């Protein structure tokens, strides 16, 4: 009897798929539910949970499907595929310059439950495989018919940090578009909403733009179009032989190609191509700033948000990239000193082996176990030779201020908590730094003779550790030191150098200091040390379901999140995070831009959102004195 019933369910589902254009979803749900009433006693399967969790557009259909308590696993998988096709067969259709796409209409996973449209896995360039590996991205060819944009595309090859395993495929140049409204040709309606393009972080070596971490629910609910994207990572994205053939910065060139796609197509998704804000965190933030400085990106965006990273950060630019390329070759058993021969071997090597070899270079201890290597990886943006299609041919400091667009930038109060990730892999790091403290001296201060470098290191140690040992008892001092060298000092230097130019657009600065349950990086890594860690602010901008579902609507975390989302989306809409408004707002203050670099105005983001001056002033004064007396130009 049980077998006959699940077969009946399959037959019913097949019939419904064939006739889905003639029945409303609620009616379909009633039919399916009635056909399966007798199945309630069967055990719930994981496949069936996935099925009912995907159905969100119709309350009637969702309720009916949940009444089907379970079906055998094989049947459940087939029903899942059939019903999913039924749901999207009449999904929203959008025509781009290259072809037509079909998406989904979804409901936000927030208490507001606003609806939005999702178009995932949209190709923006040809797969960079074979002879296209290590080359700039190649434009797509137009297609005929309707392509489904229902699922995220493959992520670019990388070492997945949660499980330390290989993940991805070289056919990975995809982007995702989420929009609260679509144009209507019949009525002439064209929403022309502000657009936010997210560039993910991950030390230029890991990550993707997918909704696992970067759920669109909050931002789209605030009335903007959100675009997230993948770009090539690690050696596949940033290897440089310092030749015309492989000059480097492939991942940044991927981002440029994606921005050109946005310029050409976003109006079809309800976006305004003349109101595009690029924003990113960590390596994504450094990418944002590099786009401000590169001629390749000019005119493709109109505002920039750089969270915990800028082009002047000491970890944002590679040194001696050709030497590192040959080091990768030796790690793979390629013994050659010839760039053409090395390139031939690397193009023939499976991507998984390249990624794993790069990870081994990263994990090497000893001479590489210094402070900078805790965030910097072997393959980073480079200053390229002056060749066609180069993205960056001059050092960032010489290109400031770059694009004259509004900039919002900042850092997290305890960025250095990210050190715990390195300590998990290399417990001896602290003792090594205690013995050889010269390793923490910033590059601009380390080009002296050995005696002077030791003197500089002693002054830094006295300022932060007061002659105490570098160990877990004094870890907060190392966290502060790391935060200042890697994030705060480059931020302030950028702002001061900008002030010396003819830049006219405003710059807004924040310090994120809220330590709550949505602190993304710490929760992912299982770190319990108090403070706002590197990456923690992302949990307040994006919907990450593994964190959000535990929070009450009146929680302080959601209160901070709502304010940040309004500030970030206001900036995208107007170039000002706190513009004059005529509606009820959760923001009741005016965020002042930096007007006088003698005293830096900034927004301290904690539970109260306070306007203050001069972040970490005592520590900053120390570094100002050090650079005035010991920095070499």
N, C-alpha and C positions, 0 to 999 in steps of 0.2 A: 504493500500500500504506500509506503514511504517513497519508493522509487517512482511510482505513478504520479505522485503529487509533485515532485520536483520537476519531472518531465512536463507536467501541465503548466508549471510556472514558466519554464523555458518557452513553451509554445505560446503562452499568453504574452510573454515579453517580446517574442519575435513579431507577433501580430501587432502589438502596440507600436513597435519601431516602424513597421511598414505603414502604419496609419497615424503616426504621431502628429502629422500636420492637420488632422481632422478632429482631434480630441484635445481639450484643454488639459493642462497638467493635473489639476485637481481630480478630474474625471478619470484620467489614466490611473491616478493613485488609488482611487476607489476600486477600479477593476482589478488591479494587481492585488490589493489587500483582500478582496473577497475571494480571489482565486487561491489564496494561501492561508486562509484562516486555520486550517487544520495542521499547519506546520509549526504552530507556536511551541510545541513541546520539544522541538529539535534543538540541539546544541548550537549556540552562536559561534560562528567562525570568524577568524580575523579578516578574511576576504569580505564577509558580509558587513563587518563594522566599517571597513573602508568604503564599501558601497554606500551605506546610508550616510556616512559623513560627507560624501562628495555632493549629495543632493541638497542644495541650499536655495534654489531659486523659487521653488513652489512649496509652501507650507503643507498643502494637501498631499503632494507626492511624497514629501519627506516623512510626513506622519504615517502615510500608508506603508512606505517601505520599512519603517521601523517596526510595523506590526508583523512583518515577515521575520520572525525571530532568528531563523537561520535556514540555510539550505546546505546540502553537501558541498564540499569545497570546489569540485569541478563545476557544478552548476552555478555556484556563487560567482566564480570568476567570469563565466559566460554572461550571466545576467548583468554583472557589473559593467562589462564592455558594451552590452546592448543598450542598457539604460543610459549610460554615459553618452553614447552616440545619439540616443533619442533627445537628451537634454540639449546637446549643442548643434543638432542638425539645423535648427532654425536660429542659431546664435547670431550675434551682430556681425555684419559684413562691412569691411572697410577697404577702399581701393587706394593703394599707394602708387607711386610713380613706376614701380616695377611689377606690380601685380596685386591681386585681391587676396585678402586675409579674412578668415573667420575666427572670431573669439568667443568669449563667454560673457554672460551677465551674472555677476556674483553679488553677494551681500557681505558687507564688512563684518569681521569677527569682533566688533566692538559693541558697546551697549547701544549706540545710535543705530546700528544695523543699516547704514545707508547703502544703497546699491551702487555698483560701479562696473565698468567693463574691463575685462582682462584679455590681453593679447600677448601670449608667451611664445618664446622660442622663435622669434623673428630673425631670420638671417640678415646680416648687414654687410657681409663680405664672403668671398669664396673661402672654402676650407683651406687653411694654410698648411697643406700637406705636401710631401714629396718635394718637387722643385720649388714650391712656394714656402717651404720651411725657411725661417730666418729672413724672409723677404717682407717688404711692406704689404699690407692687405690689398687684395685685388677686388675691384667692384663686382657686384652680382650682375648676372644677366636677367632680363625680364622673363616672367613666366606667364603662361596662360592658365585659365581656370582659377579655382579657389583653393588656396592652401590653408590648412588648419593651423591656427596659432593657439593651441589649447594646452600644450604642455611645455615646460621649460626645456631648452636644448641642453646638449651635453656641456659640462663645465670644462674649462681648459685644464690640461694635465697639471697636476700638482700633488703634493704630499698632504693629505687630509689631516689637519693637526689634531683633531679630536681622537682619532684612532691610529694616527701615524701610518696610514696606508696610502697606496697610490690610487688616484681617482682622476677620471676625465678622459677626454678624447680630443685629438687635434682639430676635429671638425666642431669647433666650439664658439665661433664668432656669432653669437646670438644676443639679442636684447629683448626686453620685456616692456610692455607699455600698459599702464593702468590709468584709466581716466574716468572721472565722474560723469561725463556727458559727451555725446557724440554729435557731430553736425547732422542736420536733417535737410537733404536737398529739396524735399517737397515744400517745406515751409521757409527755407532759406536760413534756418537757425544755424548759427556758427558761434559756439561758446568762446573760442579763442582764450583759453585758460592759460595761466602761467605754467611753465614747464620746469620740472626739476629733474636733472639727469644725475644719477648716483654712480660714482666711481668707487668701487669697493677697495678696502685696504687689504693688508696681508703681506707686508714687506715685499711687494712685487713678486711674490712667490707662491701664495696660496689664496684660495677663496674664489668666489663667483658673485654674480649679482642676483642669485636666486632667492626666492622668498623664504627659504629655510631660516635665514637670518634677517632678511630685509623685506618683511611683509609690508605691503603697501597700505594697509587698512587705515592707519592714522592719517597719513599725509594726503591720500586721495580723499578721505573724509573732510579734509580742510579745504578742498576745492582747487587742487592743483593736479596737473597731469604728471605722473611719475614714470620715469624711464630708468631701468637698471640694465646693466650690460656686463658681458664677459670680455676679457682681453687676455692675450697670451701672457704667460707667467714664467718665472724662472729663466733658465737658459733659452727656452723656446721663445720667450718674449723679450729678453734683454741681453742675450749674448752679443758681444761685439768683437769683431776681428780688426776693427779700426780700418776697414777697407770699404771701397764703394759697394762691393758685393754684399757685405754684412757690416753695416755701419752701426747697428744697434737700435734700441728704442722701438722695436716692433710693437710692443704692447701699447706704448703711447700713440703710435700711428694707428693702431686698431681703434683706440679711443677717438681719434680725430675722424676716422671713417664713420664711427657710430654717431658722432656729432653732426656730420654731414647728412647722415640718414635722417636725424631728427630735424635738421633745417629743411630738408626736402619733403618730409612726409608727416610731420607731427600735426599739421593743421587738419589732416584727415581724421585724426583721433581727438579732435576738440582742443588741441593746443595752439598756442601762439608762437610761431617761430621767431618772433621779435621780442619774446620775454622768456628766454631760456637761462636758467641758473644751473651751473655745474656745482656739485658738492660731493665731498668725499672725506674719508677719515684715514689717518696714518698715511700709508703709501698712496691711498686715494686722494688725500689732501695735498700731498706733495705733487701728485699728478695734476690736480686742479691748478696749483700755482704755476707749474711748468706750462700748462696751457695758456696761462696769462702771459707768459714770457715768450712763447713760440709763435713765429709768424704763421706756422701751419694752422693754428687754431683761431686766428683773428677773425672776428665777425660771426663766429659760431655760437657765442654765448654772450649774455648781457649782465650777468652777476656771478659771483663766486663765493663758495663757503668752503673753507679749509679747516677741518677739525683735527687737531693734534698732528700737524705736519705742514712744512713749507719747503720750497725748493732749496732754501739755505740750511735746512736741517743737515747735520753732519752725516746722517745715514742715507740721504736721498740721492747721492750721486756716486757712481763707481770710480775708483782710481785704478789705473793700469788694467783696463778691461781685457786687452789682448792676452796679457799674462794669465789672467783668470780663465780665459777660454782654453788655453793650452793646458792649464791645470786640470780643467774638466776632461780634456782629452786623455791625459795620463791616468786620471781616475777610471776612465773607460777602457784603458789598455791601448790607447792610440799613441804610439811613440813617434812623434814627428815634430819638426820645427817649421814646417811649411804650411802657410795658412790655407792654400787651396786644397792640399791633401787633408788637413784637419777638417775643413768644411765638407769634403766629400764623404769622409767617414761619419761625421755628425749627421749629415742628411740621410745616411743609410742606417743609422742606429735607431732602434725602437724608442719611442718617446718615453716609455716607462723607465728604460735604463738611463736615459738622460736625466730625468727627474730624480731618480734614486741616487745617481752620482752627485748631482747638485746638493741633495740633502746630506750626503756624507761630507761634502766640503763644508757645509754649514755647521755640522755637528762636530767638526774637528776641534779638539781642545789644545791646550798649550799656547802657542804664540797667537792663536786666534781668539783666545778666551778673554778678550778685553771687554771694556764697558761697551764700546760701540757695536761689537759683534752680537750683542744681545738683541739688537733689532735689525742690523744690517745683514743682508744675505749676499751671496756671491754675485748675483746678477741683478744689476740696478740700472736706472737711466744713466746715460753717458753723454759727454760732449762729443759729438760726431765730427768726422772730417767734413769739409764743405763739399758735399756731394748732392746730386739731385735727390729730392724727397727727404732730405735730412730734416729732423724735427728740432734739434738743438745743436748749434755749432759754436756757441759762446757760453761761458760760465754764467750761471744765473745772476750772480751779484752784478755783473756788468750789464744785464738786461733790464734791471729794475727801472721804473715800476711796472713795465709791461702794459697789458690791456687796461685802459682807464675805465674800469667798471666797479660798481660797489663790491666791497669785500667784507665778509664776516669771517673772523678767524678766532681761534682760542686754543686752550689746552685744558687738561684735567689736572686737578690739584696734586694727585699722587700717581702721575704717569708711570713712575718707576716701579710700581708694584708688578709690572710686567716682568721684572727681573726674576720673579718666582718661577716663571716658566723656564727660564734658563737654568735656574738652580735645581729644578727637578731633573734636568738632563746632566748637569755638571755640578755636583755638590761641592767640588773643590774650588769653585770660582772665587768664593769669598776669601779663602786662605791665600789664593794666588794674588788677588788684588791687594791683600794686606801686605804681602811680601814685595810686590812690584806695583806700588801705587802710581807710578809714572804712567801706567796704561790709561788712567782716567783723564789725562791732560788733553784738552781739545786740540784738534789739528792746528788751528791758528796759533796756538801757544807752544807747540811742540817742535817747531823748526829751529830750535836753539841748540847750543852745545849741551852735552850730557849734564854738566854741572848746573847750568841754568834750568834745564828741564826738571832736575831733581829739586831745585829750589822752588819752582812753580808748584810741583806736586806737593811739597811740604806745606806750602801756604794753603793750598786747597784742602789738604788733610786737616790742618789746624782749624780752618774755618768751619768745616762740616763735622769733623769727628773729635775736635779738641784733644788730639793725641790718643784717642781710644782706638781699640782694634777694630778692623773691619770684620764683623761677625754678625750673627743673627741677633745678638743683644742690641746692636746699633744699626739694625737694618733700615730704620727710618731715615737715618742720615744718608745712607746710600741711595735710598729712594728719592730723597730731595735732590741729591747731587745729579742723579740720572735725569730727573725731571727737568732740571735747569739746563744741563748741557744739551740734551737731546731735543727739547721742546721749547721751553720758555725763552732761553737766550736767543735762538734763531728767530723766534716770533718777534721779539722786541727789536732785534737788529733789522729785520725786514721793515718794520713800521718806521723806524728811524731813518733808514735809507730812502724809503718812499717819500718821507717828508721833505727830503732834500731835492725832490724832482718837481716837475710841473703837474703831477697827478692832481685831479680835481674831484674825483669820486670819493665818497665816504668810506672809512674803514671802521668796523665795529669789532671790539675785542671782548671775549668772555673767558671766565675761569669756571669750569664745571667742578663743583665740590660736593655734589649730593651723593651720598653713599646709601643707596637703597636696593630693594629687591630686583630692580630691573637692570642693575649693573651687569652688562652683558658678558664682558670678557671674564670677570672674576667668577661668575656662575658657571660659565662654560669650562673653565680650567679648574674649578673646585678650590679656588683661593679664598680664604676667609680673612685675610689681613684687612684691617679697616682702612677706608679711604677710597677715593674715586680713581680707579685704575685706568690705564690706557684702554680705550675702547668701550668703557662703561656707559658713555653717554648715548651710544647707539640704541640701547634698549629703550630709551625714552622717545626716540623718533620713529622707530620701526616696530612692527608687531612681530614679536617672537613668541609664538603660542606657548612654548614650554615655560615661559616666565609669566605671561600675562594672565593665564587662566587662574592663577592663585590669588589675584588681587581683588579687593573690594572696590566698588566704584568711588568710595570716599577715601581711599588710601592716599597717603602723601605722595607715593610714587606716581599715581595717575594724575595728581594735581600738578606735579612738576612736568610730567609728560605733556599735558594739555597746553601748558604755558610755552614749553619749548617748541611744540609743533606750531603754535600760532606765531611765535617769533620767527621761526625758520620759513614758514610759508608766507608770512607778511613780507619778509625780505625778498622772497622770490617774486611776489606779486608787484611790489612797489620799489624795491631797492632800499627799503627802510624797515627794520624789524618792529618798530612801534610807530606806524603812521597814524595820523588823525583818523578816527573811526567814528561811525555814527550808529554802531550797534553794540550790544552787550559784549564785552570782551573779558577774557580771563587775565589780560595783561593790564595793569593799572599804573604803569610807570612809563617814562620815556628813556629809551636806551640812547645815550649820547655817543656819537662817533668820536674817534680820537682827533682832537683839534690841536693839542699841544704835546709834543713828544717829551717835553720836560717832565710832565706828569701824565701818565697814561690812564685815560678813563677806560673802565671795563665793567662788565656786568658779572657779578659773582653769583653763579647759579647754584643756589642751595634751596632749602624749603621756602626761603623768603625772597629770593631774587633781589639782591641789593646792588646799587650803583656805587662803585668805589674807585679809588685811584691807586696806581702803582702796585701791581701784583708782586707778592714776595719781595717787598722793597729792600729788606736788609740783605738778602742773598743777591739780589740784582745789583745793588751798589758794590758788593764785593767783586762781581764779575765785570762791572763797568771799569773798576779800578785796574783789575788784572789786564783787561784788553787795552786800556789806555797805556799801560806801561810795558806790556810784553807781547802784544799781538804784532805780527809782521804782515805787512800788506802784500 
